[in-house]
Amino acid sequence: MSTAWTSRYALRTRGITSSQIRELLKITQRPGMISFAGGLPAPEVFPIQRFEEACHKVLTQQAASALQYGTTKGYEPLRELIADNMGALRDQGEGRERLDYLRLAGRRWT
């Protein structure tokens, strides 16, 4: 597709093609399409009400810290909650130490 800006793009952009993933996801948007691809859950099972409530609670009680960049390990209260729910504590002699774990987001790492 040629636009008024095409001539201003770097030469290396002339060989860029669409992502195969992008093209695949276009197909999944067709009416009646049932996709068994990983990472595409059925939207009707999304807990939208619970997500709304959680967002409201966070933004009402601690918006500044929730919206700010943090450490690469993630938001400490969330890490503690996950560790508690996963039973990720181990005995360390007289005390207890929280196990380290890796929280992943829906990203592609290359």
C-alpha positions, 0 to 999 in steps of 0.5 A: 500500500502506497501512502504520502509517507511511503517515500520517507520510510527507510529502504529496509521497510520495503521487504517487510511482510505481515506477521504469520501470527497476525494473519492467523488471528485474522482468520479466527475473527471470522463469524462461526470460526471455532479456534482450538489455537492455544491462547484464544479462550472462549470470551464467554467464560471471561470473568468480566464482572470479577475483573471489573471489581478487581480493577475498581478496588485497585484503582480506588485503593492504590492507583498510584503504585499499581500504575507505576513501573516497578521492579522486574520481579513484579508487584510485591503484594501480588507476588506474596498473594500468589506465593501464599496461594501456591503454598510456596513457603518452605521451612528455613530452620527457625524461620520461613522463607518465600520461594522465588518463582517466575510470573510470566505475562503473555509476551513473546520472548526472543 
